[in-house]
């Protein structure tokens, strides 16, 4: 079953890709097994994370990037991470990207993923989707997410190059830029650069960067007008330049090494959590809760017992 | 070392209590061991969670509750959970409670805990603090937290009785009340009930409650003016009534059973995560990352290897 789907995937069948993406997103056993089988085909794509506040024009930017990459004969896949439905208010990020152009283009694949409550589940789902796109042969994998805290950091973890999009006129300029966001940026984009206070924002960002520790490499600031595709060619050049920097400095290997090790750890944690969940749901373990209630056992001792049972494989 | 501190704790030494609270908050081995040793002394205190939006007057309410319980000859401990320093803006919740009255009173103990980035660490720290206060002999343990998402649910998990505080005039009345918050409320408090739109808020809350599933027990709505201590006596009566309901209906045992089982699971998870962290930091495992980088192993296989090693105890 798995091998058949994987074979079709490796032969370039887009429907097999779509089905495997669903399995990876839902963290099914089949999805996990497929990721093992296709992993040796990964390692060629360049992964670009794009994050920033709502209203920064990220979807338009992603569209402009897709067009530019297609002009350069590069294939592009997109993972659009949607915040919970309450926030997105209707159309998903992926929908908004798709709406802009009518992609019958075989060189483009767009996938939306919803952020669900699962602990660490999204991070594994996004990482898995990136592996699938990579193994399928896409040259560029874009990961788009709305900048809401932890998600930004996760994107930076999953991407080779992280682009942080800022936009003039969102509140009090520099005060709205979260401190941690600049630290994860490999490239800063000031989108909607035709707005009056764009120059000031560029100056503010530069000053903030000068305060930080960027002794190895100062992130460039790229003004864009994504709706007009202005600045997009330079942005693509900066992405290529960052990729070259990563390779030349040895940082690329270090990032990938760390990322894959973290992924292995997350998978181990996921497996352990599944085992715990089964234990919690198993009615034959009610006696344990009873002993806790009667204070005959303490939670720490039960935890030891749990870990012993896990170790014993029972 | 542990036993000495625990002995002094069990003999009623408040400094030993304070030191153990620090160990439990920092999740040290000593703290974990102490919790095992004192656990058989727990199970008598009634734990009351108090949550609500910033500005609802929770600290004032906690102060008024402390005074009322002291008048009734009950001893009271408080765990005040502070959101990250950026939000609290100076004085901690515990400070604000302490500022109101000058407690030289031996029947009162107040402890602030900061929410830190640790996965699940706060929940275990709060649960541990409650165990300590319970074993020390406090009759009532109040857990105060600012209503910011997951923390509310954690408080409801840790408390026998959960009080959700609402206040008139915070935005558009009912729209600001988060849906999930009513589900965890055993008692609703409308504080600052002398404000003009308080009656409307009470009506709105009642209508919202009627829409929900409260077939077993409808949470009472208690109007209070905490600064004037109005409504506080009734609130204390409602807490006692809820406790009686929990005991009579058998819900008390069920809640405690679930809570202690969950705590055991969290401790097991914490232990496993510590093991993973050590593995990640151990330079002798660099070869594993190297094999991942060269695509000789996939993350799923490394996860299996990790779990095997954990099981083998190496």
Interface residues (C-beta under 8 A of the other chain):
Chain A: X32 X33 X35 X36 X39 X40 X42 X43 X119 X253 X256 X257 X258 X260 X261 X262 X263 X264 X265 X267 X268 X269 X271 X272 X273 X276 X279 X280 X288 X289 X290 X292 X293 X295 X298 X299 X300 X301 X302 X303 X306 X307 X310 X311 X313
Chain B: X32 X33 X35 X36 X39 X40 X42 X43 X119 X253 X256 X257 X258 X260 X261 X262 X263 X264 X265 X267 X268 X269 X271 X272 X273 X276 X279 X280 X288 X289 X290 X292 X293 X295 X298 X299 X300 X301 X302 X303 X306 X307 X310 X311 X313
